[in-house]
Amino acid sequence: MRFSQIALGLVTLSVGTSNAFTAHPPQSPAFVSRTSLASLAEPVGRSKDEIASELASGKVLEGGQVIDFSSVKGPSKAEQALEEARKKVVAANILNQPYASSLQDEILGINQDVIKEVGHALGMFADEVAVQKTGAYLRSLAPAGTFEPKEETYTSFTEAEKAEFSQILEKAYVESGEVTSAFAKTFYLGTQIMNEEARAAIWAVYVWCRRTDEIVDAPRESDEDMLTDLASWEVRLENLWKYGEVVDVLDLCLLDIRIKYPNLPIAPFVDMIRGMLMDVPNLGQDRYDTFEELHLYCYRVAGTVGLMSMPVFGCAPGFTEEQAKEPALSLGVAFQITNILRDIGEDAVTRGRVYLPQDDMKKFGVTEEQILAQRIDENYINLMKYEISRARMYYDRALRGVPMLAEESRLPVQSSLDCYGQILDKIEENGYDTLTKRAYVSKWEKLFTIPFSWYRTQEISKILPLPGDKPLSHEQP
């Protein structure tokens, strides 16, 4: 489904669909036929008033090309449905239930597809008491004021218990790394050039996002079960931020980085859940009239990951996270546009989704019927050139943010930016055919790119840039 590369650049998380955290199998022929016909009908999800209300609440950042939609939540059917589900979750007192509502043998957000991809069970190596004791121990290490006061069941710990808790947390991080490696190989490669603490923190962020995506995408009997699980997931997030509460063993990683990075905001996590809802049939949106509408989606499924990552990456002396926010969000938009362009054919044929702005399609004379028929013509090629140009503009804006990062964070961000940007080159090499061909950057091409990425992070590159590189400036492009 949706959520995209770490918008500060560390990522190329994508495996398959229009958002980088998904690798779901194609739908059945019946689904394809049904959605192909439905794709030509009037959208039944978010209304134009709902969309307009949220767009009006965004904050235009410097330069006017990037909009910060942080914490934007307009009245909508999706919000109402999620709120009703939250009430049921609270009333049924199932917040401490680690399992999905319809999948009692799996922890929430870790379904059989994930387990199969990793190759073994996940999150089952510690019982509930051990998880809660480890959570209490971690909370005891947090600076005063990190969490709101709440009565603790476990308040004293032996040295042997502390050693056990450390082992449990370490194992949780190991499994987080395994999930990251299984689903986001390029992203995982990028984390290998980070220091150990930052690498583990980014794995924790990835796994939370992965689980959120799986909650929405997992096969279920009804959407009601999905909303129940998503509502429970959101309340769990709020309680972790507020009280430091954990439910299952993988939550411990998020609790740990919540303590280690006290300026890590909850807003992008909540906003990503809204991004998930945007792809839910009958509640979300499968057509985008304008780029402004798509921009909101890009923020929620991609820009949010950058904001989650910024405290981990850190800023260079003389720069603040507020200054780095615009480049981070620019990279989120660039990554998500790249995903969308790469997966146009797959999204339309197998999922009934067309993310390309309808205004742009009309401008270049491209129709949905043409996309479903997988027909490439001059109009389609010109549309691709236009969208690629827009994506590169956002990559250029994002580049300004690399020197704003702490020195040790620049290479993973720069290398991921460079590798992901090459997907656009591959689209061009494929004759702009994103309907029947998949733009793919090989592992060896990515490895070959890293030395050039390293050079770009050095001071000498400002004096002697690589051939074809534009002079770097902190000014708006």
LINTAMO-V122388 format. One record per residue. N is the residue number from 1. RES is the residue in three letters. SS is DSSP state (A for helix, B for strand, O for the rest). BURIAL is # if it has 24 or more other C-alpha atoms within 12 Angstrom, else .. D_FIRST is the distance of its C-alpha to the first C-alpha in Angstrom with 2 decimals. Layout:
[[N & RES & SS & BURIAL & D_FIRST] [N & RES & SS & BURIAL & D_FIRST]]
This chain:
[[1 & MET & O & # & 0.00] [2 & ARG & O & # & 3.68] [3 & PHE & O & # & 6.87] [4 & SER & O & # & 9.34] [5 & GLN & O & # & 12.73] [6 & ILE & O & # & 15.44] [7 & ALA & O & # & 16.71] [8 & LEU & O & # & 20.22] [9 & GLY & O & # & 19.79] [10 & LEU & O & # & 19.66] [11 & VAL & O & # & 16.41] [12 & THR & O & # & 14.96] [13 & LEU & O & # & 12.35] [14 & SER & O & # & 10.29] [15 & VAL & O & # & 10.45] [16 & GLY & O & # & 8.77] [17 & THR & O & # & 6.16] [18 & SER & O & # & 6.56] [19 & ASN & O & # & 5.50] [20 & ALA & O & # & 7.68] [21 & PHE & O & # & 6.87] [22 & THR & O & # & 5.13] [23 & ALA & O & # & 7.85] [24 & HIS & O & # & 7.78] [25 & PRO & O & . & 10.92] [26 & PRO & O & . & 11.75] [27 & GLN & O & . & 12.62] [28 & SER & O & . & 16.33] [29 & PRO & A & . & 18.72] [30 & ALA & A & . & 19.41] [31 & PHE & A & . & 15.88] [32 & VAL & A & . & 15.93] [33 & SER & A & . & 19.31] [34 & ARG & A & . & 18.56] [35 & THR & A & # & 15.55] [36 & SER & A & # & 17.50] [37 & LEU & A & . & 20.36] [38 & ALA & A & # & 18.51] [39 & SER & O & # & 16.99] [40 & LEU & O & # & 20.60] [41 & ALA & O & . & 21.31] [42 & GLU & O & . & 21.47] [43 & PRO & O & . & 18.33] [44 & VAL & O & . & 18.80] [45 & GLY & O & # & 16.57] [46 & ARG & O & # & 17.60] [47 & SER & O & # & 21.16] [48 & LYS & A & . & 22.63] [49 & ASP & A & . & 24.71] [50 & GLU & A & # & 21.88] [51 & ILE & A & # & 20.14] [52 & ALA & A & . & 23.56] [53 & SER & A & . & 24.40] [54 & GLU & A & # & 21.51] [55 & LEU & A & # & 22.05] [56 & ALA & A & . & 25.72] [57 & SER & O & . & 25.13] [58 & GLY & O & # & 23.67] [59 & LYS & B & . & 26.10] [60 & VAL & B & . & 26.88] [61 & LEU & O & . & 27.59] [62 & GLU & O & . & 30.31] [63 & GLY & O & . & 30.43] [64 & GLY & O & . & 28.56] [65 & GLN & O & # & 25.47] [66 & VAL & O & # & 23.20] [67 & ILE & B & # & 22.53] [68 & ASP & B & # & 22.07] [69 & PHE & O & # & 20.20] [70 & SER & O & # & 20.81] [71 & SER & O & # & 21.30] [72 & VAL & O & # & 21.05] [73 & LYS & O & # & 20.64] [74 & GLY & O & # & 22.17] [75 & PRO & O & . & 23.32] [76 & SER & O & # & 20.77] [77 & LYS & A & # & 19.98] [78 & ALA & A & # & 16.87] [79 & GLU & A & # & 19.18] [80 & GLN & A & . & 21.82] [81 & ALA & A & # & 19.74] [82 & LEU & A & # & 18.57] [83 & GLU & A & . & 22.21] [84 & GLU & A & . & 23.57] [85 & ALA & A & # & 21.42] [86 & ARG & A & # & 22.71] [87 & LYS & A & . & 26.21] [88 & LYS & A & . & 25.86] [89 & VAL & A & # & 24.55] [90 & VAL & A & . & 27.52] [91 & ALA & A & . & 29.96] [92 & ALA & A & . & 29.05] [93 & ASN & O & . & 29.35] [94 & ILE & O & # & 26.38] [95 & LEU & O & # & 25.21] [96 & ASN & O & # & 26.72] [97 & GLN & O & # & 25.13] [98 & PRO & O & # & 23.03] [99 & TYR & B & # & 21.46] [100 & ALA & B & # & 18.72] [101 & SER & O & # & 20.51] [102 & SER & O & # & 20.23] [103 & LEU & B & . & 20.00] [104 & GLN & B & . & 23.28] [105 & ASP & B & . & 23.40] [106 & GLU & B & # & 20.28] [107 & ILE & B & # & 19.83] [108 & LEU & O & # & 17.14] [109 & GLY & O & # & 13.72] [110 & ILE & O & # & 15.30] [111 & ASN & O & # & 14.98] [112 & GLN & A & # & 16.70] [113 & ASP & A & # & 14.00] [114 & VAL & A & # & 14.24] [115 & ILE & A & # & 17.99] [116 & LYS & A & . & 18.40] [117 & GLU & A & . & 16.75] [118 & VAL & A & . & 18.99] [119 & GLY & O & . & 21.91] [120 & HIS & O & . & 23.32] [121 & ALA & O & . & 22.97] [122 & LEU & O & # & 21.60] [123 & GLY & O & # & 23.10] [124 & MET & O & # & 26.05] [125 & PHE & O & . & 28.83] [126 & ALA & O & # & 30.20] [127 & ASP & O & . & 31.37] [128 & GLU & A & . & 30.93] [129 & VAL & A & . & 34.29] [130 & ALA & A & # & 33.59] [131 & VAL & A & # & 30.25] [132 & GLN & A & # & 32.02] [133 & LYS & A & # & 34.98] [134 & THR & A & # & 32.91] [135 & GLY & A & # & 31.14] [136 & ALA & A & # & 34.60] [137 & TYR & A & # & 35.92] [138 & LEU & A & # & 33.21] [139 & ARG & A & # & 33.88] [140 & SER & A & # & 37.55] [141 & LEU & A & . & 36.90] [142 & ALA & O & # & 35.18] [143 & PRO & O & . & 37.43] [144 & ALA & O & . & 39.06] [145 & GLY & O & . & 37.07] [146 & THR & O & # & 33.62] [147 & PHE & O & # & 33.03] [148 & GLU & O & . & 34.79] [149 & PRO & O & . & 37.57] [150 & LYS & O & . & 36.95] [151 & GLU & O & . & 39.26] [152 & GLU & O & . & 38.52] [153 & THR & O & . & 39.24] [154 & TYR & O & . & 39.63] [155 & THR & O & . & 41.70] [156 & SER & O & . & 43.60] [157 & PHE & O & . & 42.57] [158 & THR & O & . & 44.69] [159 & GLU & A & . & 44.30] [160 & ALA & A & . & 43.24] [161 & GLU & A & . & 40.48] [162 & LYS & A & . & 39.31] [163 & ALA & A & . & 39.12] [164 & GLU & A & . & 37.12] [165 & PHE & A & # & 34.67] [166 & SER & A & # & 34.24] [167 & GLN & A & . & 33.54] [168 & ILE & A & # & 30.92] [169 & LEU & A & # & 29.14] [170 & GLU & A & # & 29.47] [171 & LYS & A & # & 28.03] [172 & ALA & A & # & 25.01] [173 & TYR & A & # & 24.45] [174 & VAL & A & # & 25.01] [175 & GLU & A & # & 22.30] [176 & SER & A & # & 19.91] [177 & GLY & A & # & 20.92] [178 & GLU & A & # & 20.41] [179 & VAL & A & # & 16.77] [180 & THR & A & # & 16.34] [181 & SER & A & # & 18.38] [182 & ALA & A & # & 16.62] [183 & PHE & A & # & 13.05] [184 & ALA & O & # & 14.04] [185 & LYS & A & # & 17.39] [186 & THR & A & # & 18.18] [187 & PHE & A & # & 17.29] [188 & TYR & A & # & 19.45] [189 & LEU & A & # & 22.16] [190 & GLY & A & # & 22.23] [191 & THR & A & # & 22.84] [192 & GLN & O & # & 25.84] [193 & ILE & O & # & 27.82] [194 & MET & O & # & 27.50] [195 & ASN & O & . & 30.05] [196 & GLU & A & . & 29.50] [197 & GLU & A & . & 28.93] [198 & ALA & A & # & 26.42] [199 & ARG & A & # & 24.57] [200 & ALA & A & # & 24.34] [201 & ALA & A & # & 23.24] [202 & ILE & A & # & 20.32] [203 & TRP & A & # & 19.31] [204 & ALA & A & # & 19.54] [205 & VAL & A & # & 17.30] [206 & TYR & A & # & 14.65] [207 & VAL & A & # & 14.97] [208 & TRP & A & # & 14.81] [209 & CYS & A & # & 11.49] [210 & ARG & A & # & 10.24] [211 & ARG & A & # & 11.86] [212 & THR & A & # & 10.52] [213 & ASP & A & # & 6.87] [214 & GLU & A & # & 8.62] [215 & ILE & A & # & 10.75] [216 & VAL & A & # & 8.46] [217 & ASP & A & # & 6.94] [218 & ALA & O & # & 10.43] [219 & PRO & O & . & 12.71] [220 & ARG & O & . & 15.30] [221 & GLU & O & . & 18.40] [222 & SER & O & . & 17.55] [223 & ASP & A & # & 15.39] [224 & GLU & A & # & 18.38] [225 & ASP & A & # & 17.75] [226 & MET & A & # & 14.21] [227 & LEU & A & # & 15.84] [228 & THR & A & # & 18.68] [229 & ASP & A & # & 16.72] [230 & LEU & A & # & 14.77] [231 & ALA & A & # & 18.22] [232 & SER & A & # & 19.86] [233 & TRP & A & # & 17.47] [234 & GLU & A & # & 18.26] [235 & VAL & A & # & 21.95] [236 & ARG & A & # & 21.98] [237 & LEU & A & # & 20.73] [238 & GLU & A & # & 23.49] [239 & ASN & A & # & 26.06] [240 & LEU & A & # & 25.32] [241 & TRP & A & # & 25.88] [242 & LYS & A & # & 28.87] [243 & TYR & A & # & 30.63] [244 & GLY & O & # & 29.06] [245 & GLU & O & # & 28.18] [246 & VAL & O & # & 26.14] [247 & VAL & O & # & 25.15] [248 & ASP & O & # & 24.14] [249 & VAL & O & # & 25.08] [250 & LEU & O & # & 21.88] [251 & ASP & A & # & 22.40] [252 & LEU & A & # & 25.56] [253 & CYS & A & # & 23.91] [254 & LEU & A & # & 22.42] [255 & LEU & A & # & 25.86] [256 & ASP & A & # & 27.58] [257 & ILE & A & # & 25.86] [258 & ARG & A & # & 26.31] [259 & ILE & A & # & 30.00] [260 & LYS & A & . & 30.23] [261 & TYR & O & # & 28.54] [262 & PRO & O & # & 29.99] [263 & ASN & O & . & 28.72] [264 & LEU & O & # & 25.04] [265 & PRO & O & # & 23.85] [266 & ILE & O & # & 21.84] [267 & ALA & A & # & 20.72] [268 & PRO & A & # & 17.67] [269 & PHE & A & # & 16.39] [270 & VAL & A & # & 17.00] [271 & ASP & A & # & 15.52] [272 & MET & A & # & 12.13] [273 & ILE & A & # & 12.23] [274 & ARG & A & # & 13.02] [275 & GLY & A & # & 10.03] [276 & MET & A & # & 7.90] [277 & LEU & A & # & 10.55] [278 & MET & O & # & 10.25] [279 & ASP & O & # & 7.38] [280 & VAL & O & # & 9.55] [281 & PRO & O & # & 11.92] [282 & ASN & O & . & 15.43] [283 & LEU & O & # & 14.77] [284 & GLY & O & # & 12.45] [285 & GLN & O & # & 12.58] [286 & ASP & O & # & 11.66] [287 & ARG & B & # & 14.60] [288 & TYR & O & # & 16.02] [289 & ASP & O & # & 19.79] [290 & THR & O & . & 20.52] [291 & PHE & A & # & 19.33] [292 & GLU & A & # & 20.23] [293 & GLU & A & # & 17.58] [294 & LEU & A & # & 14.92] [295 & HIS & A & # & 16.58] [296 & LEU & A & # & 15.80] [297 & TYR & A & # & 12.04] [298 & CYS & A & # & 12.59] [299 & TYR & A & # & 14.77] [300 & ARG & A & # & 12.61] [301 & VAL & A & # & 9.57] [302 & ALA & A & # & 11.97] [303 & GLY & A & # & 15.54] [304 & THR & A & # & 15.38] [305 & VAL & A & # & 15.00] [306 & GLY & A & # & 18.11] [307 & LEU & A & # & 19.97] [308 & MET & A & # & 19.27] [309 & SER & A & # & 20.68] [310 & MET & A & # & 23.67] [311 & PRO & A & # & 26.01] [312 & VAL & A & # & 25.44] [313 & PHE & A & # & 26.12] [314 & GLY & O & # & 29.12] [315 & CYS & B & # & 31.07] [316 & ALA & O & . & 34.10] [317 & PRO & O & . & 37.47] [318 & GLY & O & . & 37.95] [319 & PHE & O & . & 34.31] [320 & THR & O & . & 32.35] [321 & GLU & A & # & 28.73] [322 & GLU & A & . & 29.26] [323 & GLN & A & # & 30.30] [324 & ALA & A & # & 27.39] [325 & LYS & A & # & 24.83] [326 & GLU & A & # & 24.96] [327 & PRO & A & # & 24.40] [328 & ALA & A & # & 21.56] [329 & LEU & A & # & 19.76] [330 & SER & A & # & 20.78] [331 & LEU & A & # & 19.10] [332 & GLY & A & # & 15.80] [333 & VAL & A & # & 16.17] [334 & ALA & A & # & 17.37] [335 & PHE & A & # & 14.56] [336 & GLN & A & # & 11.86] [337 & ILE & A & # & 14.21] [338 & THR & A & # & 14.66] [339 & ASN & A & # & 11.04] [340 & ILE & A & # & 11.16] [341 & LEU & A & # & 14.60] [342 & ARG & A & # & 13.97] [343 & ASP & O & # & 11.34] [344 & ILE & A & # & 13.14] [345 & GLY & A & # & 14.57] [346 & GLU & A & # & 11.76] [347 & ASP & A & # & 9.52] [348 & ALA & A & # & 12.80] [349 & VAL & A & # & 14.29] [350 & THR & A & # & 11.80] [351 & ARG & A & # & 9.55] [352 & GLY & O & # & 12.26] [353 & ARG & O & # & 10.65] [354 & VAL & B & # & 12.88] [355 & TYR & O & # & 12.09] [356 & LEU & O & # & 15.60] [357 & PRO & O & # & 18.02] [358 & GLN & A & # & 20.21] [359 & ASP & A & . & 23.26] [360 & ASP & A & # & 22.74] [361 & MET & A & # & 22.41] [362 & LYS & A & . & 25.59] [363 & LYS & A & . & 27.33] [364 & PHE & A & . & 27.04] [365 & GLY & O & . & 27.49] [366 & VAL & O & # & 24.17] [367 & THR & O & # & 23.12] [368 & GLU & A & # & 20.14] [369 & GLU & A & . & 22.52] [370 & GLN & A & . & 23.05] [371 & ILE & A & # & 19.40] [372 & LEU & A & # & 19.10] [373 & ALA & O & . & 22.42] [374 & GLN & O & . & 21.23] [375 & ARG & O & . & 24.40] [376 & ILE & O & # & 25.04] [377 & ASP & O & . & 27.98] [378 & GLU & A & . & 29.53] [379 & ASN & A & . & 27.72] [380 & TYR & A & # & 24.29] [381 & ILE & A & # & 25.58] [382 & ASN & A & # & 26.91] [383 & LEU & A & # & 23.66] [384 & MET & A & # & 21.93] [385 & LYS & A & # & 24.86] [386 & TYR & A & # & 24.50] [387 & GLU & A & # & 20.83] [388 & ILE & A & # & 21.55] [389 & SER & A & . & 24.54] [390 & ARG & A & # & 22.58] [391 & ALA & A & # & 20.15] [392 & ARG & A & # & 23.30] [393 & MET & A & # & 24.95] [394 & TYR & A & # & 22.31] [395 & TYR & A & # & 22.69] [396 & ASP & A & # & 26.43] [397 & ARG & A & # & 26.14] [398 & ALA & A & # & 24.10] [399 & LEU & A & # & 26.81] [400 & ARG & O & # & 29.27] [401 & GLY & O & # & 27.55] [402 & VAL & A & # & 28.11] [403 & PRO & A & # & 31.85] [404 & MET & A & # & 31.07] [405 & LEU & B & # & 29.53] [406 & ALA & O & # & 31.67] [407 & GLU & A & # & 33.13] [408 & GLU & A & # & 31.43] [409 & SER & A & # & 27.94] [410 & ARG & A & # & 28.52] [411 & LEU & A & # & 28.18] [412 & PRO & A & # & 24.74] [413 & VAL & A & # & 23.44] [414 & GLN & A & # & 25.48] [415 & SER & A & # & 24.62] [416 & SER & A & # & 20.85] [417 & LEU & A & # & 21.40] [418 & ASP & A & # & 23.68] [419 & CYS & A & # & 21.57] [420 & TYR & A & # & 18.42] [421 & GLY & A & # & 20.70] [422 & GLN & A & # & 22.04] [423 & ILE & A & # & 19.00] [424 & LEU & A & # & 20.53] [425 & ASP & A & # & 23.81] [426 & LYS & A & # & 22.41] [427 & ILE & A & # & 21.15] [428 & GLU & A & # & 24.72] [429 & GLU & A & . & 26.22] [430 & ASN & O & . & 24.36] [431 & GLY & O & . & 26.12] [432 & TYR & O & # & 23.08] [433 & ASP & O & # & 21.68] [434 & THR & O & # & 17.89] [435 & LEU & O & # & 18.02] [436 & THR & O & # & 19.56] [437 & LYS & O & . & 19.46] [438 & ARG & O & # & 17.00] [439 & ALA & O & # & 18.24] [440 & TYR & O & # & 18.72] [441 & VAL & O & # & 20.74] [442 & SER & O & . & 22.58] [443 & LYS & A & . & 23.32] [444 & TRP & A & . & 26.92] [445 & GLU & A & . & 26.16] [446 & LYS & A & # & 24.23] [447 & LEU & A & . & 27.20] [448 & PHE & A & . & 29.60] [449 & THR & A & # & 27.99] [450 & ILE & A & # & 28.56] [451 & PRO & A & . & 32.36] [452 & PHE & A & # & 31.90] [453 & SER & A & # & 29.37] [454 & TRP & A & # & 31.99] [455 & TYR & A & . & 34.66] [456 & ARG & A & # & 32.71] [457 & THR & O & # & 32.70] [458 & GLN & O & . & 36.50] [459 & GLU & O & . & 39.07] [460 & ILE & A & . & 40.75] [461 & SER & A & . & 37.75] [462 & LYS & A & . & 38.70] [463 & ILE & A & . & 42.11] [464 & LEU & O & . & 41.25] [465 & PRO & O & . & 37.72] [466 & LEU & O & . & 36.30] [467 & PRO & O & . & 37.01] [468 & GLY & O & . & 34.60] [469 & ASP & O & . & 33.45] [470 & LYS & O & . & 34.12] [471 & PRO & O & . & 36.29] [472 & LEU & O & # & 34.23] [473 & SER & O & . & 34.98] [474 & HIS & O & . & 33.88] [475 & GLU & O & . & 34.68] [476 & GLN & O & . & 32.12] [477 & PRO & O & . & 31.42]]
